[in-house]
């Protein structure tokens, strides 16, 4: 029987139950994920600037952002970036190549062995089933034991294939390492044969309503059922800040925790959109305090500001307060894993430099080159 044909139990993958019971895989850490910045692992200067971007999470990309000729060298660049740069409170992640590629196995072994505890999360692309997550989990468990790592490495899983979308609920629950699942609209567009443009949406007016609403809610529901975070898709038109904001706002309204950014200019927009406003926090705190006071008096629902407040409103308010706590906007210091805002460096001429330069997105396809288009930063 081949490895691909090997059956797995219908419930947890082998060994996971014992490891949870023994405490080998601990409770999922709480991290802010309002913004997740994609950065090519093959470009040292972009890696350095990404560490200063203020993103909650930065992932150094060994997959789509690296040409095949650079994939091996990019692993060493990623390891040096993780271990030598000051990341502040930013969560450090790497996106490995797909499990069906010749690079995936060495991506995991070399980056984990080199970065060790300087790596927080691994992003797994193109997951089609829970089996894919199980394979990464088992290899990570072996590496952590061999290297004597002090804490488990988390996983984020990209839902970007038709099979993966149908199996999203099982994928999200496939391992206690899973911290988030991500709606990957680009490859999903191709997998579904969607007729969309370069921004992975139809032309304005060509489709009545939100083209991706159903798929987004499938990913969101799978995440919530598994108790993990839900991250929205990238928005390739990095020059369209208003469009990115509108797309992020739509995802935030549905309940997503954050959004991918393919350019540093998108990071502050995502951080703002997915952070509750002071007014929202104050209203939520007043609602929680009022409801709990009513409960102490034996009242199950109450009127507040001319509106009925019951247990459903309490849950919504508590969601807002938890989000504000992770973002550090509730008056308490943020926990580890929340991006710090740094002032942008300059190139000596007073111009601001960013991880992607003025004209090139951090996740552009030609990121293995060290030069920028004419007019961009060096």
Buried (B, 14 or more C-beta within 10 A) or exposed (E): EEEEEEEBEEEBBEBBEEBBEEEBBEEBBBBBBBBBBBBBBBBBEBBBBBBBBBBBBBBBBBBBBBBEEBBBEBBEBBBBBBBEBEBBBBBBBBBBBBBEBEBBBBBBBBBBEBBBBBBBBBBBBBBBBBBBBBBBBBBBBEBBEEEEBEEBBBBBBBBBBBBBBBBBBBBBBBBBBBBBBBBBBBBBBEBEEBEBEEBBBEEEEEEEEBBBEEBBBBBBBBBEEBEBBBBBBBBBBBEBBEBBBEBBBBBBEBBBBBBBBBBBBBBBBBBBBBBBEEEBBEBBBEBBEBBEEBBEEEEEBBEBEEEEBEEEBBEEBBEBBBBBBBBBBBEEEBBEBBBBEBEBEEEEEEEEBBBBBBBBBBBBEEBBEEEBEEEEBE
